[in-house]
């Protein structure tokens, strides 16, 4: 103990308990923020300002609307074209039915045999109406007798046919035909050419000949 006391410098300043080391001194302006003590020092970032809304979304919406309108328009146009096409096909089919009825009338009129005269005239009357039917009604019997007595045989064919006019449920067609005619005095068939205007009318779904006219 005596040796330790002798080694002390009597002129050395006495350190006070209240002395504070320089590097541990706390300056008033640098007070510690306790809320940030657990993490690194944070620097406040400048507030982000959203840019002005772009016009792109508006254009995208406009393009979408226009595209939708175009799609609807194309669908409508396609449906209309399909309807028109179907309607045209239906009209053509109906015209063809009228034309076939006119041709069949001419074949019935120009194809008669003595052996089958009753059935031939009956078939002709079943397809007749209006003026054409009125011309034969009540005369079927005498007509059949003449055909049978003369031994007439006629075999007709259609050379050409086409629709001339359309008027509501009725259609007039021109039919060029040829009949090979023979009888008891002339056994060798001879050709007879005819041009007929046949008017076909729709009566409750049945296409009937209402008028048959010879055309020069």
PyMOL commands that set and color helices and strands:
alter all, ss='L'
color gray80, all
select helices_A, chain A and resi 2-7+22-24+28-30+34-36+56-110+117-126+130-136+140-150
alter helices_A, ss='H'
color red, helices_A
select strands_A, chain A and resi 112-113+153-167+170-182+190-203+206-214
alter strands_A, ss='S'
color yellow, strands_A
deselect
rebuild
show_as cartoon
